[in-house]
Each structure stands twice: as C-alpha cells, then as structure tokens.
Amino acid sequence: MPRYALQVEYHGAPFAGWQRQADQPSVQGAIEDALAKLEPRAHTIAAAGRTDAGVHGLGQIAHCDMEKDWDPFRLSEALNFQLKPAPVAILNCARVSDEWHARFSATERRYLFRILMRRAPATHQAGLVWQVKHDLDVAAIQEGADRLIGNHDFTTFRSTICQAASPQKTLDALDVERVDTMGGPEIHFHVRARSFLHNQVRSFVGTLERVGAGAWSPDDVSAALKARNRAACGPVCPPQGLYLAEVTYPEAPFAH
C-alpha cells in the first residue's frame, strides 16, 4: 500500500483535539472520513503530535496508506475538496517509503505560542491568541525561559495525566520576542524539542507570563523546575494561542 506524508493546517476551535474520539469531532477523524470518501474503507492515520482541544496546526505532519497509487498533488486536492467546510487543509502531500512514520521518524517539533496584550476585546484574533490586558516584560520572560533550556526532569511542567514513560526531556530552545501587529502588541514564544510532555508548552507559557507580569522572578522558575512537583507550576495557560508550527525529519518529505 503506497504511503503518503501530509502537511496539515487546521484551526483547532471546533475540535476536541487531534486524536479521533467516538463522540466528538477531531482533526484526525475529519481527515480519515475524507479518505474514506476517496477509498471506501476504514482508514487510520498517524501524526507527529496529538494536539489538545483548541490547539491549532500550522505544520502538523501525518501519514496515510492508500490502496491506489495516487499522484500526490491529486490526492491533496481531493482531500481538500472532501474536507470542506471543516477548517482543515492539506498544504503538501508526498509519497514516502513504507518505513517512514510521521511520529517516529520525526527529529524535532516546533511550537509557537501567541499572547496578545491589549485591553479591548480581541475580534479578528479571537480564538487564535491568549489575550492579557497588561504589558509584559519580554527581557524578564526570556531570562526565566533560559532557566528551562537543556535536559531536565520536567515533572513540574507536565500534566498529571501525562502518559509519557519519563518526565526527563531535553528542551532545545525557548525564544521569546515582542511582535507589533495591527491588532496590538504580541509576545511570541518559539519552542523547540525532539518531543514534549502533555501540557508542557502551556505550562511553560503560563508560568513565564507571571514572570513577565512581575508576579514571579526568573529565580522562581528555577525553583519550580527544581521542585519536580506539579503543584509548583504557575497557571496553565489556555490552548487558543498554541500552534504546532513545524516538524522536522532527517530528510524533509516535501523537499521535492
């Protein structure tokens, strides 16, 4: 069965997350249902990351196995037609080897988190950002973020329902920048690692927002990390500002 890699973009608001669920809409379910209209049978796709309810995808990667030898462009066009009107789009499609796996072949995942700083309610960016009504100190946030870089036991920053075998992870980068947009100033968090724990990025951002607001110091972030205790974590921020931005592989599946 020919295997195809899919680059998927989606708005997470209508979905209970990426993973298929029996009684709630999911991004995986929407794509599998679209595949079933092209080849009538049960389809199961795999993805690089299982994003939570409300989390968005800019560069989620999945793979599917087909019976027919599809031209990749025609497969992406057919899927996009069948996916309407769901806010899901196949940006790229490529034929890959039978051994290639969207999750297990990945070497790095990159997330983006957006905080909008303004008092007026968000309109155009509603559901796409976490809005706070106060200004945040970017330099302080970056100093706090730097305390999290490297290989650590991230028990403090993972959900109590996380199913990962170990809380030990290596965080490659957590870069913070202020971006002035037409809708108002935003703080963008660019987070990179091979893999993440459940709610790890949202736990980071919620804690670092407290640093930017002056309620925590960067030293408090170090103490929270060292505590290895979920109770030591700052508030977990909402999912609306989180995006799975990019997944990298030893050889980019869409390079050609």
Phi, psi and chi 1 to 4 in degrees:
 res  aa     phi    psi   chi1   chi2   chi3   chi4
   1 MET       -  121.4  -62.2  178.9   71.9      -
   2 PRO   -61.1  138.8  -20.2   31.4      -      -
   3 ARG  -107.5  139.3  176.8  163.2  -68.5 -174.2
   4 TYR  -127.5  135.5  -63.6   86.6      -      -
   5 ALA   -89.4  139.3      -      -      -      -
   6 LEU  -123.6  131.3  -53.2  172.0      -      -
   7 GLN   -98.1  121.8 -176.8 -177.7   20.2      -
   8 VAL  -119.3  132.5 -171.4      -      -      -
   9 GLU  -113.9  138.0  178.4 -176.8   86.5      -
  10 TYR  -155.6  152.6   52.4   90.3      -      -
  11 HIS   -94.9  120.9 -167.4  -54.9      -      -
  12 GLY   -79.1  -10.1      -      -      -      -
  13 ALA   -56.1  -43.9      -      -      -      -
  14 PRO   -79.3   -3.2   -6.3   22.2      -      -
  15 PHE  -111.7  151.6  -58.5  107.1      -      -
  16 ALA   -84.5   15.4      -      -      -      -
  17 GLY   124.0 -177.9      -      -      -      -
  18 TRP   -69.3  -48.0  168.0  -91.0      -      -
  19 GLN   -68.7  136.7 -169.6  170.0    7.7      -
  20 ARG   -57.9  135.7  175.9 -176.3  -83.0  -79.8
  21 GLN  -131.6  148.1  -59.4 -178.2   41.8      -
  22 ALA   -64.6  -37.8      -      -      -      -
  23 ASP  -119.8    9.5   56.1  -13.0      -      -
  24 GLN  -137.7  150.3  -63.3 -175.1   75.5      -
  25 PRO   -69.3  142.2   24.7  -33.4      -      -
  26 SER  -140.1  159.3   68.2      -      -      -
  27 VAL   -67.8  -44.3 -175.8      -      -      -
  28 GLN   -57.3  -45.2  179.0 -176.4    3.4      -
  29 GLY   -61.9  -39.2      -      -      -      -
  30 ALA   -63.6  -42.2      -      -      -      -
  31 ILE   -70.8  -41.4  -62.5  172.3      -      -
  32 GLU   -64.4  -37.0  -70.3  174.3   -9.5      -
  33 ASP   -65.8  -37.9  -69.9  -12.1      -      -
  34 ALA   -66.0  -40.4      -      -      -      -
  35 LEU   -62.3  -37.5  -73.4  166.6      -      -
  36 ALA   -66.3  -23.4      -      -      -      -
  37 LYS   -78.0  -21.9  -67.2  175.6 -178.1  176.2
  38 LEU   -88.9  -39.2  -56.6 -179.4      -      -
  39 GLU  -134.3   99.1  -68.3 -172.8   -1.3      -
  40 PRO   -64.9   99.5  -21.7   34.1      -      -
  41 ARG  -175.4  176.7   58.1 -177.2  174.0   83.9
  42 ALA   -76.9  132.0      -      -      -      -
  43 HIS  -118.1  142.5  -70.1 -100.9      -      -
  44 THR  -132.1  119.5  -59.1      -      -      -
  45 ILE  -107.4  156.9   62.0  174.7      -      -
  46 ALA  -116.1  149.0      -      -      -      -
  47 ALA  -130.6  161.4      -      -      -      -
  48 ALA   -69.3  -30.9      -      -      -      -
  49 GLY  -151.4  142.8      -      -      -      -
  50 ARG   -97.4   91.3  -64.4  176.6  178.2  177.1
  51 THR   -73.3  150.1   52.8      -      -      -
  52 ASP   -80.6  173.7  -70.9  -22.7      -      -
  53 ALA   -56.1  132.9      -      -      -      -
  54 GLY    85.8  -10.6      -      -      -      -
  55 VAL   -84.2  143.5  176.7      -      -      -
  56 HIS  -102.1  162.3  -47.9  -66.7      -      -
  57 GLY  -123.4  125.7      -      -      -      -
  58 LEU  -102.1  -35.0  -63.4  175.0      -      -
  59 GLY  -144.2   42.3      -      -      -      -
  60 GLN   -62.5  142.2  168.8   74.2  -77.4      -
  61 ILE  -118.4  133.2  -53.9  -63.5      -      -
  62 ALA  -134.8  167.6      -      -      -      -
  63 HIS  -136.5  151.8   76.7 -106.8      -      -
  64 CYS  -136.1  153.6   63.0      -      -      -
  65 ASP  -110.8  127.5  -65.1  -37.7      -      -
  66 MET  -115.4  158.5  -55.0  -62.2  -74.8      -
  67 GLU   -85.7  -40.7  -66.9  176.5  -12.8      -
  68 LYS   -82.5  148.6  177.1 -177.2  171.7 -178.4
  69 ASP   -84.7   88.7 -170.4    5.9      -      -
  70 TRP   -81.7  143.8  -73.6   79.9      -      -
  71 ASP   -69.6  128.5  172.8   77.5      -      -
  72 PRO   -55.7  -41.1  -28.4   36.7      -      -
  73 PHE   -64.2  -43.0  174.5   74.3      -      -
  74 ARG   -67.0  -33.9  -68.5 -172.8 -179.9  -81.7
  75 LEU   -66.3  -43.3  178.0   56.5      -      -
  76 SER   -64.9  -40.5   65.0      -      -      -
  77 GLU   -64.8  -41.9  -70.1  -73.9  -78.0      -
  78 ALA   -65.6  -40.7      -      -      -      -
  79 LEU   -65.3  -43.5  -78.6  173.0      -      -
  80 ASN   -61.7  -36.0  -77.2  -31.4      -      -
  81 PHE   -65.7  -44.3  179.2   81.2      -      -
  82 GLN   -72.8  -24.6  -62.8  -63.8  -17.9      -
  83 LEU   -76.1  -19.8  -78.5  163.2      -      -
  84 LYS   -57.8  141.3  -64.2  175.3 -177.4  178.9
  85 PRO   -97.0   16.5   36.5  -35.4      -      -
  86 ALA   -60.2  144.1      -      -      -      -
  87 PRO   -79.2   61.5   30.4  -34.6      -      -
  88 VAL  -133.5  133.7 -178.0      -      -      -
  89 ALA  -135.7  139.4      -      -      -      -
  90 ILE   -92.0  110.2  -52.1  -57.7      -      -
  91 LEU   -83.2  -34.7  -57.8 -178.2      -      -
  92 ASN  -147.2  152.1  -80.8  -62.1      -      -
  93 CYS  -143.0  137.3  177.8      -      -      -
  94 ALA  -147.1  144.5      -      -      -      -
  95 ARG   -74.4  132.7  178.3   74.8 -177.2  -90.9
  96 VAL  -129.4  169.9  -68.6      -      -      -
  97 SER   -71.1  161.3   71.4      -      -      -
  98 ASP   -64.5  -23.4  -66.6  -13.4      -      -
  99 GLU   -86.4  -14.2  -67.5   74.1   34.6      -
 100 TRP   -71.1  136.3 -169.8   91.3      -      -
 101 HIS  -134.5  129.3 -164.0  -76.4      -      -
 102 ALA   -57.5  -36.3      -      -      -      -
 103 ARG   -89.5  -54.4  177.8 -175.8  175.1 -169.7
 104 PHE   -77.6  -20.5  -60.8  120.4      -      -
 105 SER   -85.7  -11.1  -60.6      -      -      -
 106 ALA   -70.7  141.8      -      -      -      -
 107 THR  -108.4  -18.7   55.2      -      -      -
 108 GLU  -159.4  146.3 -174.6  177.8   70.6      -
 109 ARG  -123.1  140.0  -69.0  155.5  177.8   83.7
 110 ARG  -122.8  129.6  -58.8 -175.4  179.8 -165.3
 111 TYR  -116.2  148.9  -78.3   87.9      -      -
 112 LEU  -118.2  136.2  163.8   69.2      -      -
 113 PHE  -126.4  135.5 -163.1   98.3      -      -
 114 ARG  -116.7  126.9  -62.2  169.4   57.1 -163.4
 115 ILE  -112.8  125.3  -63.0 -179.8      -      -
 116 LEU   -96.6  128.3  172.2   65.4      -      -
 117 MET  -108.3   99.2  -59.7  178.6  -67.0      -
 118 ARG  -164.7  154.8   79.6  178.5 -157.9 -173.3
 119 ARG   -83.2  -36.8  -67.3 -166.1   60.4   81.4
 120 ALA   -66.6  143.3      -      -      -      -
 121 PRO   -57.6  143.9  -21.6   32.1      -      -
 122 ALA   -70.7  137.6      -      -      -      -
 123 THR  -114.4  -72.9   53.4      -      -      -
 124 HIS   -65.2  -30.0  -66.7  -70.4      -      -
 125 GLN   -98.2    5.8  -60.3  -56.9  -35.7      -
 126 ALA   -58.6  130.9      -      -      -      -
 127 GLY    83.8   -5.0      -      -      -      -
 128 LEU  -114.6   -6.9  -64.0  171.7      -      -
 129 VAL  -140.9  161.8  -64.9      -      -      -
 130 TRP   -95.5  119.0  175.4   26.4      -      -
 131 GLN   -96.2  129.9 -177.5  179.7   -1.9      -
 132 VAL  -122.3  152.4  -60.7      -      -      -
 133 LYS   -95.9    2.5  -64.3 -177.6  178.5 -179.4
 134 HIS  -121.4  158.0   46.3  -89.0      -      -
 135 ASP   -78.6  150.2 -162.0   39.9      -      -
 136 LEU  -120.6  144.1  -61.3  172.4      -      -
 137 ASP   -85.3  105.3 -176.3  -24.3      -      -
 138 VAL   -65.3  -39.5  179.3      -      -      -
 139 ALA   -62.9  -41.5      -      -      -      -
 140 ALA   -66.0  -41.2      -      -      -      -
 141 ILE   -60.4  -45.0  -66.6  174.3      -      -
 142 GLN   -63.6  -38.3 -173.7   63.7   69.5      -
 143 GLU   -62.9  -41.3 -174.6  179.3  -13.3      -
 144 GLY   -66.4  -40.1      -      -      -      -
 145 ALA   -63.1  -37.1      -      -      -      -
 146 ASP   -61.6  -25.8  -69.8  -16.3      -      -
 147 ARG   -69.4  -15.7  -49.8  -65.7  179.1   90.8
 148 LEU   -97.8  -11.1  -60.0  168.1      -      -
 149 ILE   -68.3  142.0  -57.2  -59.0      -      -
 150 GLY   110.5 -169.6      -      -      -      -
 151 ASN   -92.2  120.5 -176.7  -89.2      -      -
 152 HIS  -144.4  163.8  -57.9  -73.3      -      -
 153 ASP   -83.7  109.4  179.4  -30.0      -      -
 154 PHE   -98.1   32.8  -75.5  110.3      -      -
 155 THR   -52.2  -40.9  -63.7      -      -      -
 156 THR   -58.9  -32.7  -62.3      -      -      -
 157 PHE  -108.4   26.7  -62.0   98.4      -      -
 158 ARG  -127.2  150.5   76.1  163.3  175.0  170.0
 159 SER   -63.3  149.6  166.5      -      -      -
 160 THR   -67.8  -16.2   54.6      -      -      -
 161 ILE  -100.4    9.5   62.2  170.9      -      -
 162 CYS   -60.4  133.8 -179.8      -      -      -
 163 GLN  -100.3    6.1  -62.8  178.6   -5.5      -
 164 ALA   -63.0  144.0      -      -      -      -
 165 ALA   -66.2  -29.5      -      -      -      -
 166 SER  -141.6  145.4  168.8      -      -      -
 167 PRO   -82.4   -0.2   32.2  -35.9      -      -
 168 GLN   -80.1  118.4 -159.7   80.3   19.5      -
 169 LYS  -140.4  160.3  -67.2  -72.6 -178.4 -177.2
 170 THR  -111.0  118.8  -61.4      -      -      -
 171 LEU   -94.5  116.9 -177.3   65.8      -      -
 172 ASP   -81.3  -36.9  -64.5  -37.0      -      -
 173 ALA  -158.1  145.6      -      -      -      -
 174 LEU  -145.2   86.3 -152.2  175.4      -      -
 175 ASP   -99.6  137.8  -61.4  -39.3      -      -
 176 VAL  -121.2  134.2 -174.4      -      -      -
 177 GLU  -142.6  150.9   64.0  171.7  -19.8      -
 178 ARG   -94.9  131.3 -179.7 -173.8  174.4  106.5
 179 VAL  -125.6  123.6  179.1      -      -      -
 180 ASP   -89.5  115.6  -68.6  -43.1      -      -
 181 THR  -112.8  170.0   74.6      -      -      -
 182 MET   -62.7  -27.8  -68.5 -177.2   66.2      -
 183 GLY   -85.3   -7.4      -      -      -      -
 184 GLY   131.1  170.9      -      -      -      -
 185 PRO   -70.1  139.1   25.7  -33.2      -      -
 186 GLU  -124.5  153.7  -64.5 -173.4    8.4      -
 187 ILE  -106.9  126.1  -56.3  -66.9      -      -
 188 HIS  -110.9  130.9  -70.8 -172.4      -      -
 189 PHE  -107.0  124.6  -63.0   77.5      -      -
 190 HIS  -111.8  113.2  -57.1  -83.5      -      -
 191 VAL  -118.8  130.5 -165.7      -      -      -
 192 ARG  -131.1  134.9  -64.0 -166.9  -69.3  110.5
 193 ALA  -164.4  162.5      -      -      -      -
 194 ARG   -64.9  -42.1 -176.7  179.6 -176.9   92.1
 195 SER  -153.2  163.7   61.0      -      -      -
 196 PHE  -130.3  155.8  -70.0   88.2      -      -
 197 LEU   -84.5  161.7  -58.8  164.1      -      -
 198 HIS   -62.8  126.2 -171.5 -154.8      -      -
 199 ASN    67.6   16.0  -83.4   -3.2      -      -
 200 GLN   -64.8  -47.6 -172.8  175.2    1.0      -
 201 VAL   -66.1  -44.2  175.3      -      -      -
 202 ARG   -65.6  -30.8  -70.9  169.9   56.2 -162.8
 203 SER   -70.0  -41.0  -62.5      -      -      -
 204 PHE   -58.8  -52.2  -75.8  164.0      -      -
 205 VAL   -65.6  -42.7  173.6      -      -      -
 206 GLY   -60.7  -40.0      -      -      -      -
 207 THR   -68.5  -45.2  -62.9      -      -      -
 208 LEU   -69.8  -27.2  -67.6  170.1      -      -
 209 GLU   -60.9  -36.9 -173.5  -83.5  -23.5      -
 210 ARG   -65.6  -33.9  -67.2  -71.1   77.8 -155.8
 211 VAL   -66.7  -46.3  175.9      -      -      -
 212 GLY   -63.1  -28.9      -      -      -      -
 213 ALA   -84.0   -9.6      -      -      -      -
 214 GLY    91.1    1.8      -      -      -      -
 215 ALA   -80.2  -27.8      -      -      -      -
 216 TRP  -119.8  159.2  -77.4   44.5      -      -
 217 SER  -107.3  162.3   71.6      -      -      -
 218 PRO   -56.5  -33.0  -30.0   38.1      -      -
 219 ASP   -64.1  -31.0  -73.6  -17.9      -      -
 220 ASP   -65.7  -32.5  -68.8  -30.2      -      -
 221 VAL   -65.9  -44.0  176.8      -      -      -
 222 SER   -60.3  -42.1  -63.4      -      -      -
 223 ALA   -65.7  -39.0      -      -      -      -
 224 ALA   -64.4  -43.8      -      -      -      -
 225 LEU   -61.0  -45.3  176.0   64.8      -      -
 226 LYS   -66.0  -28.5 -173.3  177.3  179.5  179.7
 227 ALA   -64.4  -30.6      -      -      -      -
 228 ARG    51.3   46.2  -60.3  175.9 -175.8  174.8
 229 ASN  -143.0  122.7 -174.7  -23.5      -      -
 230 ARG   -56.5  -31.7 -177.3   60.7  171.2  167.8
 231 ALA   -64.9  -19.4      -      -      -      -
 232 ALA   -83.6   -8.2      -      -      -      -
 233 CYS   -71.4  149.2 -175.0      -      -      -
 234 GLY   -72.0 -173.7      -      -      -      -
 235 PRO   -61.0  143.3  -17.1   29.4      -      -
 236 VAL   -87.0  122.9  177.8      -      -      -
 237 CYS   -74.9  162.0   66.6      -      -      -
 238 PRO   -69.4  163.1   23.0  -32.1      -      -
 239 PRO   -80.1  -14.4   29.4  -36.0      -      -
 240 GLN   -60.7  -27.2  -72.7   80.0   10.0      -
 241 GLY   -92.5    3.8      -      -      -      -
 242 LEU   -97.8  135.5 -177.7   58.5      -      -
 243 TYR  -132.9  131.7  -59.9   75.6      -      -
 244 LEU   -78.0  105.6  175.8   52.6      -      -
 245 ALA   -88.9  -39.2      -      -      -      -
 246 GLU  -160.5  147.6 -174.3  179.0    0.0      -
 247 VAL  -128.6  132.8 -174.6      -      -      -
 248 THR  -112.3  153.5   59.3      -      -      -
 249 TYR  -134.8  160.7  -63.7   87.1      -      -
 250 PRO   -53.6  -37.9  -27.1   35.3      -      -
 251 GLU  -131.2  120.6 -176.6  176.0  -17.3      -
 252 ALA   -61.2  122.5      -      -      -      -
 253 PRO   -65.2  -23.5   21.8  -31.8      -      -
 254 PHE  -106.1   14.4  -49.3  109.3      -      -
 255 ALA   -62.3  -28.4      -      -      -      -
 256 HIS  -105.8      -  -54.7  -63.8      -      -
